[in-house]
Amino acid sequence: MAGYSKTVSDLETHLGYWLRYVSNQVSHAFALKVQARGVTVAEWVVMRQLYEAPARPSDLAEQLGMTRGAISKLADRLVAKRLITRSAAGGDGRAQMLALESEGRAQVPVLAALADRNDEEFFGDLDATTRQTIESAMREIVRRRGLKAVPLE
């Protein structure tokens, strides 16, 4: 067959395969941990961002590399769970501000501890140099590629 190569690389020869393999396991374990607390990973990310300060949905969308529609849907769910509030900001009332409710503010440190525990479960047995090497390589790829979207899954 013209253009057919007899050499086909194995899945395991690709770094992306191994990154995805580990990432899927880490992400799934964390998702289960936060779901037990009544939130999704995406909701946790929004809550963590709002922990620092209230924000407009458009600013959150830019900070997290998400669409305004996605932020709006997440905000709707978090408002329904009484974890955040949505209020008018500015003089015309069209602009909105999102902020953590007291229950949401109380949950953020608990969820952060789950994230810390999840990291420890998967990476705690690595020595500090190996952990730093992996993190530095990942940060460099993010920087070089100009990646902006926060991982939510």
VEXPAZA-431756 format. One record per residue: x, y, z of N, C-alpha, C in turn. Coordinates in pm, 1 decimal, decimal comma, padded with zeros to 6 digits. Each point is the difference from the previous one (the first is absolute). Example, Ala and Ser with C-alpha at 12.3 -4.5 7.8 and 13.67 -1.06 7.14 Angstrom:
// residues 2
R	neast	nnorth	nup	caeast	canorth	caup	ceast	cnorth	cup
R	01319,0	-00569,0	00780,0	-00089,0	00119,0	00000,0	00090,0	00120,0	00000,0;
R	-00035,0	00105,0	-00072,0	00082,0	00119,0	00006,0	-00077,0	00109,0	00073,0;
***
This chain:
// residues 153
R	neast	nnorth	nup	caeast	canorth	caup	ceast	cnorth	cup
R	00083,4	-00116,3	00000,0	-00083,4	00116,3	00000,0	00089,2	00124,4	00000,0;
R	-00028,1	00093,7	-00086,1	00078,5	00123,0	-00006,5	-00024,8	00083,2	00125,6;
R	00106,0	00054,5	00057,8	-00010,3	00084,7	00117,5	-00016,9	-00076,3	00131,0;
R	-00005,1	-00130,8	-00004,9	-00017,8	-00081,1	00121,2	00135,5	-00029,9	00060,2;
R	00012,4	00026,7	00127,9	00125,5	-00028,1	00069,0	-00014,0	-00131,2	00075,5;
R	00099,9	-00084,5	-00011,9	-00001,9	-00127,0	00071,7	00035,6	00019,8	00147,5;
R	00058,0	00115,9	00034,1	00038,3	00027,6	00137,3	-00106,0	00087,8	00065,0;
R	-00065,4	-00053,2	00100,3	-00100,8	00074,5	00075,8	00045,7	00000,8	00145,1;
R	00014,6	00118,1	00053,0	00050,7	00010,8	00137,4	-00101,1	-00057,0	00099,2;
R	00052,3	-00055,9	00106,7	-00083,4	-00051,7	00108,2	-00054,1	00118,1	00081,1;
R	-00116,5	-00019,3	00059,0	-00057,1	00103,9	00086,0	00097,8	00042,5	00108,4;
R	00064,7	-00099,0	00061,0	00086,7	00025,6	00114,3	00126,5	00078,2	-00033,9;
R	00026,1	00022,4	-00128,3	00118,3	00077,8	-00037,7	-00026,1	00150,4	00004,3;
R	-00124,7	00038,8	00020,3	-00035,6	00142,1	-00000,9	-00009,4	00055,0	00142,1;
R	00070,4	00107,1	00024,5	-00007,2	00066,1	00129,7	-00143,1	00042,5	00031,2;
R	-00072,9	00046,1	-00100,6	-00139,0	00040,2	00018,5	-00085,9	-00113,2	00054,6;
R	00028,9	-00121,4	-00042,2	-00072,7	-00116,5	00050,2	00018,8	-00012,0	00151,3;
R	00124,4	00010,9	00045,3	00028,9	-00013,9	00142,6	-00054,7	00117,6	00080,9;
R	00006,7	00120,3	-00056,8	-00057,1	00115,7	00068,3	-00150,7	-00017,6	00017,8;
R	-00066,3	-00042,9	-00105,0	-00144,6	-00019,7	00005,8	-00035,5	-00115,1	00095,3;
R	00079,4	-00104,2	-00002,7	-00022,0	-00116,4	00086,0	-00002,0	00043,5	00146,7;
R	00102,5	00073,7	00038,6	00008,6	00047,1	00138,5	-00106,4	00106,0	00026,7;
R	-00014,2	00094,8	-00091,1	-00095,2	00108,6	00018,0	-00142,2	-00051,4	00019,9;
R	-00039,5	-00097,5	-00079,0	-00134,6	-00055,5	00014,5	-00021,4	-00056,4	00140,0;
R	00098,9	-00070,0	00052,3	-00012,7	-00060,4	00132,6	-00003,4	00106,3	00109,5;
R	00088,5	00097,2	-00009,8	00005,0	00108,2	00098,4	-00130,7	00078,6	-00002,6;
R	-00046,4	00034,9	-00119,3	-00122,0	00079,0	-00014,6	-00122,9	-00075,3	00049,8;
R	-00008,5	-00127,0	-00034,7	-00115,3	-00079,8	00042,1	-00004,5	-00013,5	00152,8;
R	00113,2	-00026,8	00059,6	00004,7	-00013,3	00146,3	-00041,2	00130,6	00067,4;
R	00046,1	00112,3	-00053,8	-00036,4	00129,7	00058,2	-00148,0	00029,4	-00021,3;
R	-00051,1	-00031,6	-00118,0	-00142,3	00022,7	-00027,5	-00087,5	-00075,0	00100,1;
R	00037,2	-00123,5	00030,3	-00076,1	-00077,0	00098,3	00005,6	00064,0	00138,6;
R	00115,1	00054,2	00034,7	00016,0	00063,2	00131,7	-00088,5	00124,2	00013,0;
R	00000,1	00085,4	-00102,1	-00080,3	00122,2	00009,9	-00148,6	-00029,4	-00018,3;
R	-00032,8	-00100,6	-00080,5	-00141,8	-00037,7	-00015,6	-00058,7	-00045,0	00132,9;
R	00081,0	-00063,5	00082,1	-00046,4	-00041,1	00132,2	-00035,2	00121,5	00086,5;
R	00053,9	00116,5	-00034,9	-00030,2	00125,2	00070,9	-00107,0	00081,4	-00073,3;
R	-00057,2	-00057,6	-00108,4	-00112,6	00063,6	-00067,1	00033,0	00097,2	-00110,9;
R	00124,8	-00000,9	-00047,4	00036,5	00089,6	-00109,9	00077,4	-00076,0	-00107,4;
R	00006,1	00059,7	-00117,4	00081,2	-00054,7	-00108,1	00137,1	00066,8	00003,5;
R	00092,8	-00052,6	-00077,1	00132,9	00061,0	-00008,2	-00011,3	00142,4	-00055,7;
R	-00081,4	00019,2	-00102,2	-00016,2	00133,7	-00058,3	-00057,3	00097,9	00102,5;
R	-00096,7	-00045,2	00079,1	-00056,0	00086,5	00104,2	00105,7	00033,8	00104,5;
R	00081,1	-00098,4	00035,8	00108,7	00022,7	00095,3	00096,7	00106,3	-00053,1;
R	00033,1	-00006,8	-00127,3	00093,3	00096,8	-00059,2	-00057,4	00141,3	00010,3;
R	-00127,9	00016,0	-00030,9	-00063,5	00131,9	00010,8	-00000,8	00046,2	00145,0;
R	-00036,6	-00089,4	00091,0	-00001,7	00036,5	00141,8	00139,0	00041,5	00048,2;
R	00100,6	-00073,7	-00042,1	00137,1	00032,8	00043,0	00041,8	00136,0	-00052,0;
R	-00040,5	00030,9	-00122,3	00033,4	00129,5	-00058,5	-00070,6	00112,2	00076,9;
R	-00124,6	-00023,0	00038,2	-00075,7	00101,7	00073,7	00044,7	00012,2	00145,3;
R	00074,2	-00095,6	00048,9	00048,5	00004,3	00138,3	00089,0	00121,5	00023,0;
R	00073,4	00038,5	-00102,7	00090,3	00116,2	00011,7	-00078,2	00130,4	00002,7;
R	-00102,1	00009,5	-00085,7	-00079,4	00122,8	-00008,3	-00119,6	-00022,9	-00091,7;
R	-00109,1	00072,7	00023,2	-00112,5	-00006,5	-00093,8	00047,4	00039,1	-00140,6;
R	-00073,7	-00046,0	-00099,6	00040,3	00029,3	-00138,0	-00120,8	00007,4	-00091,3;
R	00017,3	00072,0	-00108,3	-00102,0	00001,9	-00104,7	00012,3	-00129,4	-00079,8;
R	-00110,8	-00052,4	-00049,5	00006,1	-00122,5	-00080,7	00094,9	00011,9	-00119,4;
R	00002,4	00114,7	-00063,2	00089,6	00017,6	-00115,5	00146,7	-00008,8	00041,7;
R	00032,3	00052,2	00117,7	00137,6	-00008,8	00049,0	00036,5	-00144,6	00034,1;
R	-00094,5	-00072,3	00063,4	00024,4	-00141,5	00029,1	00023,2	-00077,9	-00128,5;
R	-00081,8	00026,2	-00099,5	00014,0	-00069,9	-00128,1	00139,6	00021,2	-00057,2;
R	00048,0	00122,6	00004,4	00134,0	00029,9	-00051,7	00108,4	-00066,9	00085,3;
R	-00011,8	00009,7	00131,3	00100,5	-00058,4	00089,8	00009,6	-00151,5	-00015,4;
R	-00113,9	-00064,9	-00023,1	-00003,8	-00145,9	-00004,5	00003,4	-00057,0	-00141,5;
R	00001,9	00087,6	-00100,7	00003,1	-00046,6	-00138,0	-00128,5	-00070,6	-00039,7;
R	-00111,5	00048,2	00052,4	-00130,3	-00059,2	-00028,6	-00087,5	00101,5	-00073,0;
R	-00108,7	-00047,3	-00057,2	-00094,9	00091,3	-00062,9	-00087,5	00063,1	00107,7;
R	-00058,5	00112,4	-00033,2	-00092,3	00064,9	00094,2	-00121,5	-00089,1	00024,8;
R	-00042,0	-00071,7	-00102,4	-00113,0	-00091,0	00015,4	00029,7	-00110,1	00099,5;
R	00120,0	-00054,7	-00006,1	00038,8	-00105,6	00094,0	00002,7	00054,2	00142,6;
R	00053,7	00119,8	00018,0	00003,7	00062,2	00132,7	-00142,1	00024,3	00049,1;
R	-00086,6	00044,0	-00088,3	-00138,6	00025,9	00037,2	-00068,8	-00127,7	00049,4;
R	00021,7	-00110,3	-00070,3	-00059,6	-00127,5	00041,5	00055,7	-00047,1	00134,2;
R	00131,6	00012,9	00017,1	00060,2	-00037,4	00128,0	-00052,2	00088,9	00112,5;
R	-00011,6	00129,7	-00027,7	-00051,3	00093,4	00100,8	-00143,8	-00036,1	00036,0;
R	-00081,8	-00033,7	-00098,6	-00138,3	-00039,6	00027,5	-00004,5	-00118,5	00096,3;
R	00083,9	-00099,0	-00025,7	00002,0	-00119,0	00085,5	00047,0	00034,4	00141,2;
R	00103,9	00082,9	00009,1	00053,2	00036,3	00132,0	-00096,9	00089,0	00077,9;
R	-00073,1	00085,9	-00069,4	-00103,1	00081,3	00065,7	-00109,6	-00092,2	00051,6;
R	-00041,9	-00096,7	-00082,0	-00104,6	-00094,7	00040,7	00043,3	-00081,6	00121,9;
R	00129,0	-00027,0	00011,2	00052,9	-00074,9	00115,1	00028,3	00090,9	00119,2;
R	-00025,2	00129,4	-00018,6	00022,6	00101,8	00103,2	00146,6	00008,8	00042,1;
R	00087,9	-00019,2	-00096,9	00143,5	00010,1	00026,6	00057,2	00133,6	-00045,7;
R	-00066,3	00064,3	-00097,6	00040,2	00133,6	-00043,1	-00125,6	00086,4	-00014,2;
R	00023,0	00131,1	-00007,7	-00108,5	00094,7	-00027,4	00030,7	00070,9	-00130,4;
R	-00106,4	00047,8	-00061,6	00010,0	00081,9	-00121,1	-00073,2	00129,5	00033,1;
R	00069,7	00113,0	-00015,7	-00063,5	00128,3	00029,7	00034,0	00100,3	-00108,8;
R	-00081,6	00105,1	-00007,1	00023,2	00106,4	-00097,3	00124,7	00076,9	00039,2;
R	00077,0	00036,5	-00099,5	00120,4	00080,2	00022,3	-00004,7	00118,5	-00094,4;
R	00034,0	00113,2	00046,1	-00001,5	00118,1	-00085,3	-00135,6	00069,1	00003,4;
R	-00006,5	00112,2	-00067,1	-00119,2	00083,9	00004,4	-00118,0	-00048,7	-00080,6;
R	00023,6	-00068,8	-00111,7	-00112,4	-00035,4	-00086,4	-00063,8	-00134,3	00034,7;
R	00059,0	-00075,7	00088,2	-00058,9	-00125,8	00043,3	00020,8	-00116,9	-00094,6;
R	00054,7	00025,5	-00119,0	00021,3	-00110,6	-00094,8	00123,4	-00081,0	00036,0;
R	00100,2	00067,7	00050,5	00123,0	-00070,3	00039,3	-00027,3	-00079,5	00126,9;
R	00062,0	-00115,9	00009,0	-00019,7	-00086,4	00115,9	00131,8	-00023,4	00071,4;
R	-00012,3	-00032,7	00127,0	00115,4	-00035,3	00081,3	-00031,3	-00133,2	00066,8;
R	00098,1	-00089,8	-00002,1	-00013,1	-00129,0	00066,9	00087,9	00000,6	00124,0;
R	-00053,5	-00055,9	00108,4	00075,3	-00005,9	00125,8	-00039,3	-00127,3	00073,9;
R	00090,6	-00048,5	00082,3	-00029,3	-00117,5	00081,2	-00098,3	00033,7	00110,8;
R	-00094,5	-00089,9	00022,7	-00085,5	00004,4	00118,3	00085,5	-00051,9	00116,2;
R	-00048,4	00013,7	00121,9	00078,0	-00047,1	00114,7	00024,3	-00150,8	-00007,9;
R	-00098,9	-00078,5	-00044,7	00018,9	-00144,6	-00013,5	00104,7	-00031,6	-00106,4;
R	-00002,1	00073,5	-00110,9	00101,2	-00019,0	-00104,1	00138,5	00035,0	00050,8;
R	00009,9	00108,9	00074,2	00129,8	00041,5	00056,1	00051,5	-00105,7	00097,1;
R	-00089,6	-00059,8	00077,3	00040,5	-00104,3	00094,7	00043,9	-00127,3	-00072,8;
R	-00058,5	-00026,7	-00116,0	00032,9	-00122,6	-00072,9	00134,0	00007,1	-00073,2;
R	00042,3	00118,3	-00040,1	00122,5	00010,9	-00080,4	00121,4	-00061,8	00069,3;
R	00029,3	00029,3	00126,4	00115,6	-00064,7	00063,9	-00014,4	-00152,6	00009,6;
R	-00121,7	-00047,0	00018,6	-00024,3	-00144,5	00006,4	00030,4	-00063,7	-00136,1;
R	-00047,6	00063,4	-00106,3	00024,2	-00050,8	-00135,0	00147,7	00011,5	-00037,2;
R	00064,8	00107,1	00044,3	00143,9	00015,5	-00025,6	00078,4	-00111,6	00068,0;
R	-00042,9	-00037,8	00119,9	00066,4	-00109,7	00070,4	-00018,3	-00131,6	-00076,3;
R	-00116,2	-00017,8	-00062,9	-00021,4	-00119,0	-00083,4	00094,1	00001,1	-00120,1;
R	00020,0	00116,5	-00059,0	00092,9	00012,1	-00112,8	00142,2	-00032,9	00045,2;
R	00036,8	00050,7	00117,5	00133,0	-00029,0	00054,7	00016,2	-00150,2	00024,0;
R	-00102,9	-00061,2	00058,2	00005,9	-00143,4	00028,4	00008,3	-00081,1	-00129,0;
R	-00074,7	00041,1	-00101,3	00003,2	-00070,2	-00128,1	00140,5	00007,2	-00060,7;
R	00060,6	00118,4	00004,6	00137,4	00015,3	-00049,4	00096,0	-00090,2	00077,1;
R	-00016,3	-00002,6	00129,9	00087,7	-00082,1	00084,1	-00015,5	-00148,8	-00033,2;
R	-00124,5	-00043,4	-00022,9	-00024,4	-00140,1	-00032,8	00069,5	-00041,6	-00129,1;
R	00001,4	00088,6	-00098,4	00057,5	-00035,3	-00129,9	00148,5	00034,0	-00011,9;
R	00042,6	00106,5	00065,9	00136,2	00048,7	-00022,0	00085,7	00004,2	00125,5;
R	-00057,9	-00034,0	00112,7	00070,9	00008,9	00127,0	00120,8	-00089,7	00011,6;
R	00001,7	-00108,2	-00074,2	00114,7	-00090,7	00010,3	00114,2	00038,7	-00094,3;
R	-00019,3	00105,9	-00076,3	00108,9	00050,0	-00085,4	00092,1	00089,2	00082,8;
R	00128,4	-00007,3	-00027,0	00091,1	00089,6	00071,8	-00020,2	00143,1	-00051,1;
R	00044,8	00095,5	00078,9	-00023,0	00141,9	-00029,8	00057,2	00040,4	-00135,6;
R	00116,1	-00054,2	-00035,7	00062,1	00035,0	-00127,9	-00085,0	-00047,7	-00117,3;
R	-00051,3	-00121,5	00009,2	-00084,3	-00053,4	-00107,3	-00128,4	00080,6	-00012,6;
R	-00061,3	00030,1	00113,8	-00122,8	00081,4	-00002,9	00027,3	00135,2	-00065,1;
R	00110,1	00064,4	00038,6	00033,7	00131,1	-00054,8	00028,1	-00009,1	-00149,6;
R	00065,9	-00105,2	-00042,8	00029,8	-00018,7	-00142,4	-00128,1	-00014,1	-00080,5;
R	-00092,3	-00081,2	00048,2	-00128,0	-00018,9	-00069,5	-00077,3	00131,0	-00005,3;
R	-00010,5	00066,4	00115,0	-00073,8	00126,5	00003,7	00062,9	00104,7	-00090,9;
R	00131,4	00011,8	00002,0	00069,5	00098,1	-00084,7	-00024,4	-00028,4	-00147,5;
R	00005,4	-00127,5	-00037,0	-00023,7	-00036,7	-00140,5	-00142,3	00034,9	-00041,4;
R	-00097,6	-00028,9	00085,6	-00139,7	00029,9	-00032,6	-00023,1	00150,6	-00008,9;
R	00056,4	00074,7	00093,1	-00014,3	00146,3	-00003,2	00064,1	00059,0	-00126,1;
R	00112,8	-00056,1	-00039,2	00067,2	00048,6	-00121,0	-00084,4	-00025,8	-00123,8;
R	-00062,7	-00115,7	-00008,2	-00087,4	-00029,8	-00113,9	-00118,3	00096,8	-00001,6;
R	-00059,4	00024,3	00116,7	-00111,1	00095,3	00008,8	00046,0	00137,6	-00047,0;
R	00116,3	00043,8	00045,8	00052,1	00131,4	-00037,9	00027,2	00008,4	-00149,5;
R	00074,2	-00097,8	-00052,4	00036,9	00001,6	-00142,1	-00120,4	-00005,6	-00091,4;
R	-00098,7	-00079,0	00037,4	-00118,8	-00018,0	-00084,0	-00103,8	00109,4	00023,0;
R	00021,2	00083,4	00101,1	-00094,7	00106,4	00030,7	-00135,0	-00053,5	00045,6;
R	00003,4	-00111,1	00073,0	-00125,4	-00062,7	00044,4	-00064,7	00085,6	00107,8;
R	-00131,3	00016,2	-00008,5	-00071,7	00085,7	00093,7	-00112,4	-00071,4	00073,3;
R	-00063,3	-00097,5	-00063,2	-00115,6	-00065,1	00060,7	00043,6	-00083,1	00120,6;
R	-00064,7	00022,6	00111,3	00028,3	-00075,5	00121,6	-00055,5	-00141,2	-00016,3;
R	00075,5	-00102,7	00037,6	-00052,6	-00136,5	-00013,0	-00116,1	-00023,0	00096,0;
R	-00113,0	-00043,3	-00054,2	-00119,4	-00019,0	00079,8	-00045,9	-00144,5	00007,3;
R	00059,7	-00087,3	-00077,4	-00042,7	-00139,7	-00000,4	00119,5	-00089,1	00021,5;
***
